[in-house]
Amino acid sequence: MTITLPDLPALDHIAEGDIRLDLACGAYAAGHLSRQSAADVAGVSRYDFDLALHGRRIPTFTEEMLAQDLETLRVLGSK
């Protein structure tokens, strides 16, 4: 996939890697990509991507995920 950005002076000071990371973080936050897929889009390791998410205050573990995990533990515990 190729994305073409407009030739704007405001973009001149932003490195391509930073734009890729911003795009990947946004796609992850919107639920379009998994963390690993987003890290791949950004061209960084999963660890570095997690650091970027943390720096942007984008949660990687939600209350919904916690509820699902607790339900799984409840089901497994009743067996």
MODELLER restraints for C-alpha pairs under 7 A, 6 or more apart:
rsr = mdl.restraints
at = mdl.atoms
rsr.add(forms.Gaussian(group=physical.xy_distance, feature=features.Distance(at['CA:17:A'], at['CA:42:A']), mean=6.91, stdev=0.5))
rsr.add(forms.Gaussian(group=physical.xy_distance, feature=features.Distance(at['CA:20:A'], at['CA:41:A']), mean=6.75, stdev=0.5))
rsr.add(forms.Gaussian(group=physical.xy_distance, feature=features.Distance(at['CA:20:A'], at['CA:42:A']), mean=4.85, stdev=0.5))
rsr.add(forms.Gaussian(group=physical.xy_distance, feature=features.Distance(at['CA:21:A'], at['CA:42:A']), mean=4.53, stdev=0.5))
rsr.add(forms.Gaussian(group=physical.xy_distance, feature=features.Distance(at['CA:24:A'], at['CA:38:A']), mean=4.85, stdev=0.5))
rsr.add(forms.Gaussian(group=physical.xy_distance, feature=features.Distance(at['CA:24:A'], at['CA:39:A']), mean=6.91, stdev=0.5))
rsr.add(forms.Gaussian(group=physical.xy_distance, feature=features.Distance(at['CA:24:A'], at['CA:41:A']), mean=6.00, stdev=0.5))
rsr.add(forms.Gaussian(group=physical.xy_distance, feature=features.Distance(at['CA:24:A'], at['CA:42:A']), mean=5.65, stdev=0.5))
rsr.add(forms.Gaussian(group=physical.xy_distance, feature=features.Distance(at['CA:25:A'], at['CA:38:A']), mean=6.83, stdev=0.5))
rsr.add(forms.Gaussian(group=physical.xy_distance, feature=features.Distance(at['CA:25:A'], at['CA:53:A']), mean=6.54, stdev=0.5))
rsr.add(forms.Gaussian(group=physical.xy_distance, feature=features.Distance(at['CA:27:A'], at['CA:33:A']), mean=5.82, stdev=0.5))
rsr.add(forms.Gaussian(group=physical.xy_distance, feature=features.Distance(at['CA:28:A'], at['CA:34:A']), mean=6.14, stdev=0.5))
rsr.add(forms.Gaussian(group=physical.xy_distance, feature=features.Distance(at['CA:28:A'], at['CA:35:A']), mean=6.40, stdev=0.5))
rsr.add(forms.Gaussian(group=physical.xy_distance, feature=features.Distance(at['CA:28:A'], at['CA:38:A']), mean=6.13, stdev=0.5))
rsr.add(forms.Gaussian(group=physical.xy_distance, feature=features.Distance(at['CA:29:A'], at['CA:58:A']), mean=6.54, stdev=0.5))
rsr.add(forms.Gaussian(group=physical.xy_distance, feature=features.Distance(at['CA:36:A'], at['CA:46:A']), mean=6.02, stdev=0.5))
rsr.add(forms.Gaussian(group=physical.xy_distance, feature=features.Distance(at['CA:39:A'], at['CA:45:A']), mean=6.12, stdev=0.5))
rsr.add(forms.Gaussian(group=physical.xy_distance, feature=features.Distance(at['CA:39:A'], at['CA:46:A']), mean=5.54, stdev=0.5))
rsr.add(forms.Gaussian(group=physical.xy_distance, feature=features.Distance(at['CA:39:A'], at['CA:49:A']), mean=5.45, stdev=0.5))
